[in-house]
């Protein structure tokens, strides 16, 4: 059987202690600069689509490939704002 799927590269946010499920909505606090950049890239280049996946060890500051679950959720950003302290929501 042949796959007729196109590969797409999307930005990813690694969440800490949070798992997003399909057809749900959530408000996230974006603190890490890499995550804020992923949101901005998503909105500018990918019609606001982004992947959310959780950290395997949520107590670790390691946000590397080996500490992120290989399964995530395709999400679409519906709102984004920057707070006065530099964080985003």
MDAnalysis code that builds the backbone (N, CA, C; Angstrom):
import MDAnalysis as mda
import numpy as np

u = mda.Universe.empty(267, n_residues=89, atom_resindex=np.repeat(np.arange(89), 3), trajectory=True)
u.add_TopologyAttr("name", ["N", "CA", "C"] * 89)
u.add_TopologyAttr("resid", np.arange(1, 90))
u.add_TopologyAttr("resname", ["UNK", "UNK", "UNK", "UNK", "UNK", "UNK", "UNK", "UNK", "UNK", "UNK", "UNK", "UNK", "UNK", "UNK", "UNK", "UNK", "UNK", "UNK", "UNK", "UNK", "UNK", "UNK", "UNK", "UNK", "UNK", "UNK", "UNK", "UNK", "UNK", "UNK", "UNK", "UNK", "UNK", "UNK", "UNK", "UNK", "UNK", "UNK", "UNK", "UNK", "UNK", "UNK", "UNK", "UNK", "UNK", "UNK", "UNK", "UNK", "UNK", "UNK", "UNK", "UNK", "UNK", "UNK", "UNK", "UNK", "UNK", "UNK", "UNK", "UNK", "UNK", "UNK", "UNK", "UNK", "UNK", "UNK", "UNK", "UNK", "UNK", "UNK", "UNK", "UNK", "UNK", "UNK", "UNK", "UNK", "UNK", "UNK", "UNK", "UNK", "UNK", "UNK", "UNK", "UNK", "UNK", "UNK", "UNK", "UNK", "UNK"])
u.atoms.positions = np.array([
    [0.842, -1.169, 0.000],
    [0.000, 0.000, 0.000],
    [0.892, 1.239, 0.000],
    [0.570, 2.179, -0.829],
    [1.377, 3.383, -0.990],
    [0.781, 4.541, -0.203],
    [1.657, 5.273, 0.518],
    [1.220, 6.479, 1.215],
    [1.220, 7.646, 0.262],
    [0.171, 8.429, 0.276],
    [0.098, 9.633, -0.544],
    [0.107, 10.877, 0.336],
    [0.881, 10.836, 1.408],
    [0.959, 11.948, 2.331],
    [2.179, 12.805, 2.028],
    [2.018, 14.103, 2.165],
    [3.141, 15.022, 2.041],
    [3.754, 15.221, 3.423],
    [5.073, 15.312, 3.475],
    [5.745, 15.616, 4.732],
    [5.712, 17.116, 4.952],
    [5.444, 17.493, 6.179],
    [5.389, 18.900, 6.555],
    [6.209, 19.087, 7.827],
    [7.030, 20.100, 7.870],
    [7.783, 20.437, 9.080],
    [7.082, 21.593, 9.771],
    [6.767, 21.402, 11.042],
    [6.085, 22.429, 11.819],
    [6.860, 22.724, 13.093],
    [6.712, 23.936, 13.626],
    [7.330, 24.252, 14.912],
    [6.723, 23.377, 16.015],
    [7.492, 23.165, 17.078],
    [7.057, 22.329, 18.191],
    [7.267, 23.067, 19.503],
    [6.304, 22.928, 20.394],
    [6.451, 23.398, 21.765],
    [6.454, 22.169, 22.655],
    [7.497, 22.066, 23.478],
    [7.585, 20.992, 24.465],
    [6.935, 21.491, 25.749],
    [5.828, 20.873, 26.130],
    [5.104, 21.296, 27.329],
    [5.615, 20.548, 28.551],
    [5.448, 21.144, 29.691],
    [5.906, 20.550, 30.951],
    [4.677, 20.145, 31.769],
    [4.479, 18.825, 31.921],
    [3.374, 18.331, 32.741],
    [2.005, 18.576, 32.143],
    [1.926, 18.682, 30.836],
    [0.654, 18.967, 30.151],
    [0.614, 18.179, 28.855],
    [-0.491, 17.514, 28.608],
    [-0.671, 16.778, 27.355],
    [-1.924, 17.315, 26.675],
    [-1.783, 17.768, 25.447],
    [-2.906, 18.275, 24.669],
    [-3.564, 17.119, 23.933],
    [-4.877, 17.100, 23.938],
    [-5.636, 16.072, 23.240],
    [-6.429, 16.709, 22.100],
    [-6.715, 15.955, 21.046],
    [-7.468, 16.504, 19.909],
    [-8.829, 17.067, 20.324],
    [-9.252, 18.088, 19.616],
    [-10.562, 18.732, 19.778],
    [-10.746, 19.401, 21.140],
    [-9.652, 19.775, 21.782],
    [-9.702, 20.523, 23.028],
    [-9.042, 21.866, 22.818],
    [-9.311, 22.794, 23.703],
    [-8.615, 24.078, 23.652],
    [-7.990, 24.328, 25.023],
    [-6.915, 25.066, 25.027],
    [-6.202, 25.353, 26.270],
    [-5.468, 26.671, 26.135],
    [-5.221, 27.277, 27.263],
    [-4.409, 28.488, 27.323],
    [-3.076, 28.106, 27.940],
    [-1.988, 28.420, 27.257],
    [-0.650, 28.062, 27.720],
    [0.155, 29.311, 28.020],
    [0.948, 29.247, 29.078],
    [1.912, 30.307, 29.354],
    [3.212, 29.929, 28.649],
    [3.679, 30.791, 27.762],
    [4.898, 30.550, 27.003],
    [6.015, 31.329, 27.681],
    [6.979, 30.607, 28.269],
    [8.045, 31.249, 29.031],
    [9.381, 31.146, 28.308],
    [9.711, 29.957, 27.774],
    [11.004, 29.764, 27.110],
    [11.048, 30.534, 25.794],
    [12.191, 31.138, 25.518],
    [12.375, 31.915, 24.281],
    [12.186, 31.036, 23.049],
    [12.642, 29.786, 23.096],
    [12.466, 28.880, 21.955],
    [10.990, 28.625, 21.680],
    [10.190, 28.531, 22.732],
    [8.751, 28.311, 22.553],
    [8.082, 29.539, 21.954],
    [8.478, 30.725, 22.411],
    [7.923, 31.969, 21.852],
    [8.284, 32.082, 20.372],
    [9.516, 31.704, 20.029],
    [9.937, 31.726, 18.625],
    [9.113, 30.723, 17.805],
    [8.816, 29.555, 18.381],
    [8.006, 28.549, 17.688],
    [6.606, 29.086, 17.402],
    [6.021, 29.788, 18.353],
    [4.687, 30.380, 18.163],
    [4.734, 31.426, 17.049],
    [5.737, 32.292, 17.094],
    [5.852, 33.336, 16.078],
    [6.084, 32.743, 14.694],
    [6.902, 31.707, 14.603],
    [7.147, 31.027, 13.326],
    [5.876, 30.360, 12.816],
    [5.146, 29.757, 13.739],
    [3.892, 29.104, 13.380],
    [2.909, 30.097, 12.762],
    [2.784, 31.247, 13.391],
    [1.844, 32.251, 12.892],
    [2.307, 32.881, 11.585],
    [3.599, 33.065, 11.429],
    [4.128, 33.729, 10.239],
    [4.214, 32.800, 9.028],
    [4.496, 31.518, 9.267],
    [4.828, 30.635, 8.150],
    [3.972, 29.382, 7.995],
    [3.133, 29.075, 8.973],
    [2.442, 27.786, 8.945],
    [0.958, 27.889, 9.260],
    [0.338, 29.010, 8.921],
    [-1.086, 29.219, 9.148],
    [-1.483, 28.951, 10.598],
    [-0.584, 29.263, 11.524],
    [-0.768, 29.114, 12.969],
    [-0.826, 27.665, 13.449],
    [-0.398, 26.717, 12.613],
    [-0.335, 25.319, 13.044],
    [0.981, 25.061, 13.766],
    [0.895, 24.267, 14.835],
    [2.047, 23.960, 15.671],
    [1.840, 22.571, 16.283],
    [2.920, 21.932, 16.684],
    [2.848, 20.636, 17.359],
    [3.108, 20.859, 18.851],
    [2.278, 20.273, 19.703],
    [2.522, 20.260, 21.140],
    [2.855, 18.841, 21.556],
    [3.957, 18.685, 22.265],
    [4.360, 17.390, 22.801],
    [4.937, 17.618, 24.185],
    [4.766, 16.659, 25.062],
    [5.183, 16.822, 26.453],
    [6.604, 16.337, 26.686],
    [7.248, 16.942, 27.676],
    [8.559, 16.468, 28.105],
    [8.398, 15.130, 28.822],
    [9.314, 14.215, 28.591],
    [9.284, 12.922, 29.269],
    [9.554, 13.121, 30.761],
    [10.595, 13.862, 31.088],
    [10.930, 14.164, 32.475],
    [10.617, 15.636, 32.704],
    [9.448, 15.917, 33.248],
    [9.007, 17.305, 33.389],
    [9.776, 18.074, 34.469],
    [10.527, 17.385, 35.307],
    [11.317, 18.058, 36.345],
    [12.681, 18.499, 35.838],
    [13.032, 18.058, 34.642],
    [14.326, 18.394, 34.050],
    [14.200, 19.645, 33.178],
    [15.269, 20.408, 33.084],
    [15.304, 21.568, 32.179],
    [15.769, 21.170, 30.783],
    [16.007, 19.885, 30.567],
    [16.483, 19.366, 29.285],
    [15.347, 19.334, 28.267],
    [15.426, 20.218, 27.274],
    [14.424, 20.251, 26.213],
    [15.100, 19.766, 24.934],
    [15.571, 18.532, 24.970],
    [16.243, 17.951, 23.811],
    [15.380, 16.845, 23.212],
    [15.762, 16.388, 22.041],
    [15.030, 15.350, 21.317],
    [14.777, 14.128, 22.193],
    [15.758, 13.748, 23.001],
    [15.636, 12.542, 23.823],
    [14.715, 12.715, 25.024],
    [14.328, 13.938, 25.354],
    [13.443, 14.175, 26.498],
    [12.058, 14.655, 26.080],
    [11.707, 14.504, 24.804],
    [10.388, 14.888, 24.310],
    [9.712, 13.642, 23.757],
    [8.438, 13.422, 24.163],
    [7.705, 12.282, 23.616],
    [7.625, 12.410, 22.097],
    [7.695, 11.288, 21.419],
    [7.706, 11.265, 19.951],
    [6.310, 11.378, 19.353],
    [5.288, 11.439, 20.195],
    [3.910, 11.624, 19.762],
    [3.417, 12.951, 20.321],
    [2.746, 13.722, 19.505],
    [2.230, 15.009, 19.950],
    [0.873, 15.264, 19.345],
    [0.428, 16.481, 19.428],
    [-0.880, 16.859, 18.911],
    [-0.721, 18.062, 17.975],
    [-1.314, 17.957, 16.796],
    [-1.345, 19.078, 15.863],
    [-2.372, 20.081, 16.372],
    [-1.940, 21.324, 16.559],
    [-2.807, 22.360, 17.114],
    [-2.783, 23.592, 16.219],
    [-3.800, 24.418, 16.370],
    [-3.820, 25.704, 15.683],
    [-3.966, 26.804, 16.725],
    [-3.087, 27.778, 16.654],
    [-3.093, 28.896, 17.591],
    [-4.215, 29.845, 17.209],
    [-5.077, 30.151, 18.179],
    [-6.196, 31.058, 17.901],
    [-6.001, 32.428, 18.536],
    [-5.059, 32.549, 19.455],
    [-4.779, 33.829, 20.087],
    [-3.398, 33.795, 20.712],
    [-2.758, 34.958, 20.774],
    [-1.402, 35.044, 21.319],
    [-1.168, 36.464, 21.783],
    [-0.676, 36.595, 23.015],
    [-0.357, 37.934, 23.501],
    [0.912, 37.896, 24.333],
    [1.646, 38.985, 24.298],
    [2.865, 39.117, 25.100],
    [2.528, 39.898, 26.359],
    [2.980, 39.372, 27.484],
    [2.746, 40.026, 28.770],
    [3.843, 41.046, 29.049],
    [3.590, 41.926, 29.992],
    [4.548, 42.981, 30.334],
    [5.861, 42.422, 30.857],
    [5.844, 41.231, 31.473],
    [7.081, 40.642, 32.019],
    [7.895, 39.900, 30.967],
    [7.450, 39.940, 29.696],
    [8.193, 39.286, 28.623],
    [7.685, 37.906, 28.277],
    [6.865, 37.310, 29.151],
    [6.299, 36.001, 28.843],
    [5.126, 36.185, 27.875],
    [4.622, 35.092, 27.373],
    [3.523, 35.142, 26.409],
    [2.421, 34.193, 26.839],
    [1.239, 34.417, 26.306],
    [0.101, 33.563, 26.610],
    [-0.734, 33.379, 25.359],
])
